[in-house]
Amino acid sequence: MHRPHRDIDIRIDLEATMRDGTVLRADAYRPTGSGPWPVLLARTPYGKQDPGVLTRLDPFGAARRSYLVVIQDCRGRFRSEGRWQPFVHESADGHDTVEWAAGLPGADGRVGMYGPSYLGHTQWAAIAARPPHLYAAAPELTWADPHDGLLSRGGAVELGLVTHWTLSLGINVLERRYSGGSGELRGQLAALNTALAELPTHAYWELPAPASPTLLRFGLSAPKAGSAPLPHPDVPTLTVAGWFDCFLQGSLDNYVRARQAGQQAALIVGPWSHDNQSGRFGDTDLGPTADAAGIDNAGSLLERELDWFDRQLKQQRTAPVPAPVLLFVMGTNQWRHFGDWPPDSSDSPWYLHAGGRLSPEPPEPHSSPDTWHHDPNDPVPTRGGALLMAPGFPAGPLDQRRIEKRDDVLVSTSEPLEAPLEVVGRISVHLVADASTPAADWVARLCDVDPDGVSRIITDGILRTQQTQQRPQELTVDLWSTAHVFLPGHRIRLQIASSCFPRWDRDLDDSATGALPLAHRSLYHDAARPSRLVLPVLSGPVPDVNG
């Protein structure tokens, strides 16, 4: 189908036949003129004409920059044939689609891929398949290891993300399943929308959590993990990440793996979540330059990506090539260029002490452990952070004071800082602890406490342990990464808890029978068993926030 649109020629439902005969359909946005033009390809499970997809990809704007833009429905989704199986076919289908797109009328044979989230995963999957005509890719906000932020993390199920995502994508699954009976379809869709609305009060609480009875009732299965695709040294990549995105560390890991493979690689990390790139979260505003619509007052994220594609696909060198890594450093709220990720830093340990103190000084020789009870029937609620969940659970640097008032949250706080402390890199928490139950979750959360006492989450992580006997053991909780300056007068705070629900499922010993026993936790902080937060600290002066 042909739809003219002012200066852009739109072709609807172009058919690409995959190697197994399955037909996938795409829309193409062609500039005026005869070309030829490089191709920008996006492959999506969310619908090639979905308003949100079109807003993020802006095919009209990209076509006006002299790109032939192709947006394709993934296998088994919307207008494409086949069965929807997350992750399974993206490598082969990506390869075949790239080669098909390179031969479209008006294409110059050079293909780039772009787009966020699952669209980013389809890029890495295609790169791994090595299609000859793929010349560049700009994956945004996507994962590397599916067991580090997508399906699970630290051994705990990413309940909040997986359940909501699978139900949301289930709408089109039901539309295809019941396409012949409108009455039955209406009933199924109504039930599914009810399940989505009741996620916080019903589906998230169902047991056993990994099996998700709600998904089973609709005949939907949670995605199964695959391996992280391997980068290819011949395909340059521009990776985009967000400090509060659920796939933050995966994006950073993808960049590092690309560099290690010999790729030409660039990285942009903003103060963004998966679905909010404004730099504004509740009452926290990180400034006008934080918005992806105008990064550092010098063009939008998409404009920067198109500038990068101009250099890769058109060999344009209209301006000096910037340093490969651009980070938004929170606290000072400034964009900074770095030569690589992670930058050189020094590990700075901050030790937990009795009385809720956090200090760079080692702990005392004799100090009684902190103890608390964990009740799976009353888990610590999820509030903010790097997450993607139902609408009632926003991501970002949200105030933690309500969480910190709970008896089952251990809070350790430093004295007000006398000088700025710039933390850039990967953060870890090392605990010496024990639990009264074989299965135990350990949640660690780093916060910045301002002079007014507002405690804002910077990053967090979880580790699920299994033990056969109750005895102290050293545990390491990965808090992923950040770029943040703790300003003078601010305090560093570390929370330790046994749950963060419903982001992560609860650590239940016998969830199949519904047994939810009260559990006992102990955390040690003496000289022989020091529990500590380790921060990657940059040396040298911190830029003036008003500079």
C-alpha positions as CSV (number, residue, x, y, z in Angstrom):
1,M,0.0,0.0,0.0
2,H,1.2,3.5,-0.9
3,R,0.5,6.5,1.3
4,P,2.0,9.9,0.2
5,H,2.7,12.2,3.2
6,R,3.9,15.7,2.1
7,D,7.6,15.2,1.4
8,I,7.8,11.6,2.6
9,D,6.6,8.6,0.6
10,I,5.2,5.8,2.9
11,R,4.9,2.2,1.8
12,I,2.8,0.0,4.0
13,D,3.1,-3.8,4.6
14,L,6.2,-4.4,2.5
15,E,6.8,-8.2,2.7
16,A,10.1,-9.8,3.6
17,T,10.3,-13.6,3.3
18,M,12.5,-15.2,5.9
19,R,14.7,-18.3,5.3
20,D,11.9,-20.6,6.6
21,G,9.3,-19.0,4.4
22,T,7.6,-16.9,7.1
23,V,6.6,-13.5,5.8
24,L,7.3,-10.4,8.0
25,R,5.8,-7.0,7.1
26,A,7.2,-3.6,7.4
27,D,6.5,0.0,6.6
28,A,9.0,2.1,4.7
29,Y,9.4,5.9,4.9
30,R,11.2,7.2,1.8
31,P,12.6,10.7,1.2
32,T,11.6,12.5,-1.9
33,G,13.9,12.0,-4.9
34,S,15.5,9.0,-6.4
35,G,18.2,8.3,-3.8
36,P,20.0,6.2,-3.2
37,W,19.9,6.5,0.6
38,P,21.2,4.5,3.6
39,V,18.6,2.5,5.4
40,L,17.6,2.8,9.1
41,L,15.9,-0.3,10.2
42,A,13.9,-1.0,13.4
43,R,12.3,-4.3,14.3
44,T,9.6,-4.1,17.0
45,P,7.2,-6.4,18.8
46,Y,5.0,-3.4,19.9
47,G,3.4,-2.7,16.5
48,K,5.1,-0.8,13.6
49,Q,2.3,1.8,13.7
50,D,2.1,2.1,17.5
51,P,2.1,5.8,18.4
52,G,4.7,5.4,21.1
53,V,7.0,3.5,18.7
54,L,6.7,6.2,16.0
55,T,7.3,8.9,18.5
56,R,10.6,7.3,19.7
57,L,11.8,6.4,16.2
58,D,10.5,9.6,14.4
59,P,10.7,8.0,10.9
60,F,9.6,11.3,9.3
61,G,12.4,13.2,10.9
62,A,14.9,10.5,10.0
63,A,13.6,10.4,6.4
64,R,14.0,14.2,6.1
65,R,17.7,13.6,7.0
66,S,17.9,11.5,3.9
67,Y,17.4,8.0,5.3
68,L,15.2,5.3,4.0
69,V,13.5,4.2,7.3
70,V,12.0,0.7,7.6
71,I,10.0,-0.4,10.6
72,Q,9.1,-4.0,10.8
73,D,6.8,-6.1,13.0
74,C,8.7,-9.0,14.6
75,R,7.7,-12.6,13.9
76,G,4.3,-13.4,15.3
77,R,3.4,-9.8,16.0
78,F,0.7,-7.6,14.5
79,R,1.0,-7.7,10.6
80,S,3.8,-10.3,10.5
81,E,3.3,-14.1,10.2
82,G,4.6,-16.8,12.5
83,R,4.5,-17.5,16.2
84,W,5.6,-15.0,18.8
85,Q,8.4,-16.4,20.8
86,P,10.5,-13.7,22.5
87,F,14.2,-13.7,21.6
88,V,14.0,-17.0,19.7
89,H,14.1,-15.8,16.1
90,E,15.6,-12.4,16.3
91,S,19.1,-13.3,15.1
92,A,18.1,-15.2,12.0
93,D,15.2,-12.8,11.2
94,G,17.4,-9.8,11.8
95,H,20.0,-11.1,9.4
96,D,17.4,-11.9,6.7
97,T,15.7,-8.5,7.2
98,V,18.9,-6.5,7.0
99,E,19.8,-8.2,3.7
100,W,16.2,-7.7,2.4
101,A,16.2,-4.0,3.4
102,A,19.6,-3.4,1.7
103,G,18.0,-4.3,-1.6
104,L,14.9,-2.2,-1.4
105,P,14.3,0.3,-4.2
106,G,16.2,3.5,-3.3
107,A,18.5,1.8,-0.8
108,D,22.2,2.3,-1.2
109,G,23.0,-1.1,0.4
110,R,24.2,0.3,3.7
111,V,21.9,-0.5,6.7
112,G,21.9,0.9,10.2
113,M,19.6,-0.3,13.0
114,Y,18.1,1.8,15.8
115,G,15.5,1.8,18.6
116,P,15.1,1.1,22.3
117,S,14.4,-1.8,24.6
118,Y,13.4,-5.0,22.7
119,L,14.2,-3.0,19.5
120,G,17.8,-2.7,20.9
121,H,17.9,-6.5,21.5
122,T,17.0,-7.2,17.9
123,Q,20.0,-5.1,16.9
124,W,22.5,-7.1,19.0
125,A,20.9,-10.3,17.8
126,A,21.3,-9.2,14.2
127,I,24.9,-8.1,14.8
128,A,25.7,-11.6,16.1
129,A,24.3,-13.1,12.8
130,R,26.8,-11.0,10.8
131,P,24.6,-9.8,7.9
132,P,27.0,-8.4,5.3
133,H,25.0,-5.1,4.8
134,L,24.7,-4.1,8.4
135,Y,27.1,-1.2,8.9
136,A,26.1,0.4,12.2
137,A,23.7,0.1,15.1
138,A,22.4,2.3,17.9
139,P,20.8,0.1,20.6
140,E,19.1,2.0,23.4
141,L,18.1,0.8,26.9
142,T,18.6,-2.9,26.3
143,W,20.0,-5.8,28.2
144,A,23.0,-8.1,27.8
145,D,22.7,-11.0,30.2
146,P,18.9,-11.7,30.6
147,H,19.6,-12.9,34.1
148,D,20.9,-9.5,35.1
149,G,17.9,-7.3,34.9
150,L,15.5,-8.8,32.4
151,L,14.2,-12.1,33.8
152,S,16.0,-12.1,37.1
153,R,18.8,-10.4,39.0
154,G,21.0,-11.8,41.7
155,G,19.0,-15.0,41.7
156,A,15.6,-13.2,42.3
157,V,12.9,-13.1,39.7
158,E,12.2,-9.7,38.1
159,L,8.5,-10.2,38.9
160,G,7.4,-6.6,38.4
161,L,8.9,-6.4,34.9
162,V,8.3,-9.8,33.5
163,T,4.6,-10.1,34.6
164,H,3.6,-6.6,33.4
165,W,5.5,-6.9,30.1
166,T,4.1,-10.4,29.3
167,L,0.6,-9.4,30.1
168,S,0.9,-6.2,28.0
169,L,2.2,-8.1,25.0
170,G,-0.5,-10.6,25.6
171,I,-3.1,-8.3,24.1
172,N,-1.9,-8.9,20.6
173,V,-1.4,-12.6,21.4
174,L,-5.1,-12.8,22.3
175,E,-6.1,-10.8,19.2
176,R,-4.4,-13.3,17.0
177,R,-5.7,-16.3,18.9
178,Y,-9.3,-15.3,18.9
179,S,-9.4,-13.5,15.5
180,G,-12.4,-15.6,14.4
181,G,-14.7,-14.9,17.4
182,S,-15.2,-11.3,18.3
183,G,-17.3,-12.1,21.4
184,E,-14.8,-14.4,22.9
185,L,-12.0,-11.9,22.1
186,R,-13.8,-9.1,23.8
187,G,-14.2,-11.2,27.0
188,Q,-10.6,-12.2,27.0
189,L,-9.3,-8.7,26.4
190,A,-11.6,-7.4,29.2
191,A,-10.2,-10.0,31.6
192,L,-6.6,-9.2,30.6
193,N,-7.1,-5.5,31.1
194,T,-8.6,-6.3,34.6
195,A,-5.5,-8.4,35.4
196,L,-3.2,-5.5,34.3
197,A,-5.2,-3.1,36.5
198,E,-5.0,-5.5,39.5
199,L,-1.4,-6.3,39.2
200,P,-0.4,-4.5,42.5
201,T,-3.1,-6.2,44.5
202,H,-3.5,-9.6,42.9
203,A,-1.1,-11.0,40.3
204,Y,2.1,-9.9,41.9
205,W,1.1,-11.7,45.1
206,E,0.1,-15.0,43.5
207,L,2.2,-18.1,44.3
208,P,4.3,-19.7,43.0
209,A,5.7,-16.5,41.6
210,P,8.0,-17.9,38.9
211,A,5.1,-19.7,37.3
212,S,2.7,-16.7,37.5
213,P,-0.8,-18.3,37.7
214,T,-2.2,-15.2,36.0
215,L,-0.1,-15.7,32.9
216,L,-1.0,-19.4,32.8
217,R,-4.7,-18.5,32.9
218,F,-4.4,-16.5,29.7
219,G,-2.1,-19.1,28.1
220,L,0.8,-16.8,28.2
221,S,4.3,-17.9,29.1
222,A,7.0,-15.8,30.5
223,P,10.0,-15.4,28.2
224,K,12.8,-17.9,28.4
225,A,16.4,-16.8,28.6
226,G,18.8,-17.0,25.8
227,S,22.5,-16.1,25.9
228,A,23.8,-12.6,25.4
229,P,24.6,-12.0,21.7
230,L,28.2,-11.6,20.8
231,P,29.3,-8.3,19.2
232,H,31.1,-8.2,15.9
233,P,34.1,-6.0,15.4
234,D,33.0,-4.8,11.9
235,V,29.8,-3.1,13.2
236,P,30.2,0.2,15.0
237,T,27.7,0.8,17.8
238,L,26.3,3.7,19.7
239,T,24.9,2.5,23.0
240,V,22.4,4.6,24.9
241,A,21.7,3.9,28.6
242,G,19.9,5.5,31.5
243,W,21.0,5.7,35.2
244,F,17.4,4.7,36.2
245,D,16.7,2.2,33.4
246,C,16.0,-1.4,34.3
247,F,18.6,-2.5,31.8
248,L,21.3,0.0,32.8
249,Q,24.1,-2.5,33.6
250,G,23.3,-4.5,30.5
251,S,23.7,-1.5,28.3
252,L,27.0,-0.7,29.9
253,D,28.2,-4.3,29.6
254,N,27.2,-4.3,25.9
255,Y,29.4,-1.2,25.4
256,V,32.3,-2.8,27.2
257,R,31.9,-6.1,25.3
258,A,31.8,-4.2,22.0
259,R,35.1,-2.3,22.8
260,Q,36.7,-5.6,23.9
261,A,35.7,-7.2,20.6
262,G,37.4,-4.4,18.7
263,Q,34.3,-2.5,17.7
264,Q,34.2,1.2,17.2
265,A,31.9,2.0,20.1
266,A,30.3,5.1,21.6
267,L,28.2,5.5,24.8
268,I,25.6,8.0,26.0
269,V,24.2,7.6,29.6
270,G,21.6,10.1,30.7
271,P,19.6,10.5,34.0
272,W,16.7,8.5,32.4
273,S,14.5,5.6,33.1
274,H,13.1,3.2,30.5
275,D,10.0,5.3,29.9
276,N,11.0,8.7,31.1
277,Q,13.9,10.6,29.4
278,S,12.9,14.1,30.7
279,G,15.3,14.2,33.7
280,R,12.3,14.9,36.0
281,F,11.1,12.4,38.5
282,G,8.4,13.5,41.0
283,D,9.7,16.4,42.9
284,T,13.3,15.8,41.6
285,D,14.3,17.9,38.6
286,L,17.8,17.3,37.3
287,G,17.7,20.4,35.1
288,P,16.8,21.3,31.5
289,T,20.0,19.9,30.0
290,A,19.0,16.4,31.4
291,D,16.1,16.1,29.0
292,A,16.7,13.8,26.0
293,A,14.8,16.3,23.9
294,G,17.8,18.7,24.3
295,I,20.9,17.1,25.7
296,D,23.2,19.7,27.2
297,N,21.3,22.3,25.2
298,A,22.8,20.8,22.0
299,G,20.2,18.7,20.2
300,S,18.0,15.8,21.0
301,L,19.0,12.2,21.5
302,L,17.7,11.2,18.1
303,E,19.5,14.1,16.5
304,R,22.7,13.0,18.1
305,E,22.1,9.4,16.9
306,L,21.4,10.7,13.3
307,D,24.6,12.7,13.5
308,W,26.5,9.5,14.5
309,F,24.8,7.6,11.7
310,D,25.8,10.3,9.2
311,R,29.4,9.6,10.1
312,Q,29.0,5.8,9.9
313,L,26.7,5.4,6.9
314,K,27.4,8.6,4.9
315,Q,31.0,9.2,5.9
316,Q,30.2,12.8,6.8
317,R,32.7,14.6,9.0
318,T,31.0,18.0,9.5
319,A,32.3,18.4,13.0
320,P,35.1,17.1,15.2
321,V,34.3,13.6,16.5
322,P,33.5,13.8,20.2
323,A,35.0,11.6,22.9
324,P,33.4,8.2,22.8
325,V,31.6,8.3,26.2
326,L,29.2,11.0,27.3
327,L,27.8,10.8,30.8
328,F,25.3,12.9,32.8
329,V,26.9,13.2,36.3
330,M,24.2,13.6,38.8
331,G,24.6,15.8,41.9
332,T,26.4,18.4,39.8
333,N,23.9,17.7,37.0
334,Q,26.4,18.2,34.2
335,W,27.2,16.3,31.0
336,R,30.8,15.1,31.0
337,H,33.0,13.5,28.3
338,F,35.1,10.5,29.2
339,G,37.6,8.5,27.1
340,D,36.1,5.2,28.1
341,W,33.8,3.3,30.4
342,P,34.4,2.7,33.2
343,P,36.8,5.5,33.9
344,D,39.8,5.0,36.1
345,S,38.8,5.2,39.8
346,S,39.9,4.1,43.3
347,D,37.8,1.8,45.5
348,S,36.7,3.7,48.6
349,P,35.3,1.4,51.4
350,W,32.7,2.8,53.7
351,Y,32.1,0.6,56.8
352,L,28.9,-0.1,58.6
353,H,29.1,0.5,62.4
354,A,26.9,0.0,65.4
355,G,24.2,2.7,65.8
356,G,23.6,3.1,62.1
357,R,26.9,4.8,61.3
358,L,28.6,4.7,58.0
359,S,32.2,5.7,57.9
360,P,35.5,5.2,56.0
361,E,37.0,4.2,59.3
362,P,37.2,0.4,59.9
363,P,34.7,-1.0,62.5
364,E,35.5,-1.6,66.2
365,P,36.9,-5.0,67.3
366,H,33.8,-5.9,69.3
367,S,30.4,-4.9,68.0
368,S,27.1,-6.7,68.3
369,P,25.4,-7.6,65.0
370,D,22.2,-5.8,63.9
371,T,19.2,-8.1,63.8
372,W,15.7,-7.9,62.3
373,H,12.7,-10.0,61.3
374,H,11.6,-10.5,57.7
375,D,7.9,-11.2,57.2
376,P,7.1,-12.3,53.6
377,N,3.5,-11.3,54.2
378,D,4.6,-7.7,54.7
379,P,7.6,-7.2,52.4
380,V,9.4,-4.0,52.0
381,P,7.6,-2.2,49.2
382,T,9.3,-1.1,45.9
383,R,9.9,2.6,45.6
384,G,11.9,4.1,42.8
385,G,15.2,3.0,41.4
386,A,16.3,1.5,38.0
387,L,13.1,-0.4,37.2
388,L,10.3,-1.0,34.8
389,M,6.9,-2.0,36.2
390,A,3.2,-1.3,36.2
391,P,2.3,2.5,36.1
392,G,1.9,2.6,39.9
393,F,5.7,1.9,40.4
394,P,7.6,4.8,38.8
395,A,11.4,4.6,38.4
396,G,13.9,7.3,39.5
397,P,15.6,8.9,42.5
398,L,12.5,8.8,44.7
399,D,12.4,9.8,48.4
400,Q,13.1,6.8,50.6
401,R,12.2,8.2,54.0
402,R,9.0,6.2,54.3
403,I,10.8,3.0,53.5
404,E,13.6,3.8,56.0
405,K,11.1,4.1,58.9
406,R,10.4,0.4,58.7
407,D,11.8,-1.9,61.4
408,D,13.0,-4.4,58.8
409,V,15.2,-1.9,56.9
410,L,18.7,-1.4,58.3
411,V,19.9,2.2,57.7
412,S,23.5,3.3,58.0
413,T,24.4,7.0,57.4
414,S,27.6,8.9,57.1
415,E,28.4,12.3,58.6
416,P,27.8,15.3,56.4
417,L,30.5,15.5,53.8
418,E,33.0,18.3,53.9
419,A,34.1,18.0,50.3
420,P,32.4,16.7,47.1
421,L,32.8,12.9,46.5
422,E,32.5,11.9,42.8
423,V,31.4,8.3,42.3
424,V,31.6,7.0,38.8
425,G,31.6,3.3,38.1
426,R,30.3,0.0,39.5
427,I,29.3,-0.2,43.1
428,S,29.3,-3.2,45.4
429,V,28.2,-4.0,49.0
430,H,30.0,-6.7,51.0
431,L,28.0,-8.1,53.8
432,V,28.8,-10.6,56.6
433,A,25.4,-11.9,57.5
434,D,23.3,-15.0,58.3
435,A,19.6,-16.0,58.0
436,S,17.4,-18.4,59.9
437,T,15.9,-19.8,56.6
438,P,17.8,-21.6,53.9
439,A,16.7,-19.1,51.3
440,A,17.4,-15.4,51.9
441,D,17.3,-12.2,50.0
442,W,19.7,-9.3,50.7
443,V,18.7,-6.0,49.2
444,A,21.3,-3.1,49.3
445,R,20.4,0.4,48.3
446,L,22.6,3.5,48.0
447,C,21.0,6.9,48.8
448,D,22.0,10.6,48.8
449,V,20.7,12.4,51.8
450,D,20.4,16.2,51.3
451,P,20.7,18.8,54.0
452,D,16.9,18.8,54.4
453,G,17.0,15.1,55.2
454,V,15.5,13.9,51.9
455,S,16.9,10.5,51.1
456,R,17.0,9.8,47.3
457,I,17.8,6.4,45.9
458,I,20.9,6.4,43.6
459,T,21.1,2.7,42.9
460,D,20.3,-0.7,44.4
461,G,20.7,-4.5,44.0
462,I,19.7,-7.9,45.3
463,L,21.4,-11.2,46.1
464,R,19.4,-14.4,46.8
465,T,21.4,-16.9,48.8
466,Q,20.9,-20.6,49.7
467,Q,22.5,-22.1,52.8
468,T,22.2,-25.4,54.6
469,Q,23.1,-24.1,58.1
470,Q,22.8,-20.8,59.8
471,R,26.2,-19.3,60.1
472,P,27.8,-15.9,59.1
473,Q,28.9,-15.8,55.5
474,E,30.4,-13.0,53.3
475,L,28.0,-11.9,50.5
476,T,28.5,-9.5,47.7
477,V,25.6,-7.5,46.4
478,D,26.1,-5.9,43.0
479,L,24.5,-2.4,42.9
480,W,25.3,-1.9,39.2
481,S,26.7,1.5,38.3
482,T,26.2,5.3,38.6
483,A,27.8,8.7,38.0
484,H,27.0,10.8,41.0
485,V,28.6,13.5,43.1
486,F,27.7,13.6,46.8
487,L,27.9,17.3,47.5
488,P,29.3,19.0,50.6
489,G,26.7,18.9,53.4
490,H,25.1,15.8,51.9
491,R,25.4,12.4,53.6
492,I,25.9,8.9,52.1
493,R,23.3,6.4,53.2
494,L,23.1,2.6,52.8
495,Q,19.9,0.6,53.3
496,I,19.9,-3.2,53.9
497,A,16.6,-5.1,53.6
498,S,15.3,-8.5,52.9
499,S,12.9,-7.7,50.2
500,C,11.9,-5.1,47.5
501,F,8.4,-6.2,46.4
502,P,6.9,-6.5,43.9
503,R,9.9,-5.6,41.8
504,W,11.6,-8.9,42.9
505,D,9.7,-12.0,44.0
506,R,9.8,-13.0,47.7
507,D,12.3,-15.5,49.1
508,L,9.9,-18.2,50.1
509,D,11.0,-21.6,51.4
510,D,7.9,-23.4,50.4
511,S,5.8,-21.1,48.2
512,A,4.1,-24.1,46.6
513,T,2.3,-24.9,49.9
514,G,1.7,-21.2,50.7
515,A,4.0,-21.4,53.8
516,L,5.3,-17.9,54.6
517,P,7.4,-18.2,57.7
518,L,8.8,-15.3,59.7
519,A,12.5,-15.2,59.2
520,H,15.4,-13.8,61.2
521,R,18.3,-11.9,59.8
522,S,21.7,-10.8,61.3
523,L,24.3,-8.5,59.9
524,Y,27.8,-8.3,61.4
525,H,30.0,-5.2,61.4
526,D,33.0,-5.9,63.7
527,A,36.7,-5.8,62.9
528,A,36.8,-9.5,62.0
529,R,33.6,-9.4,60.0
530,P,33.4,-6.0,58.4
531,S,30.4,-5.2,56.3
532,R,31.1,-2.4,53.9
533,L,30.0,-0.3,50.9
534,V,32.6,0.1,48.2
535,L,32.4,3.2,46.0
536,P,34.5,3.8,42.8
537,V,35.8,7.4,43.5
538,L,37.4,9.6,40.9
539,S,40.4,11.6,41.9
540,G,40.9,15.3,41.0
541,P,38.6,18.3,41.4
542,V,34.8,18.0,40.8
543,P,33.5,20.6,38.3
544,D,31.7,23.5,40.0
545,V,27.9,23.0,39.8
546,N,27.6,26.6,38.8
547,G,30.5,26.5,36.4
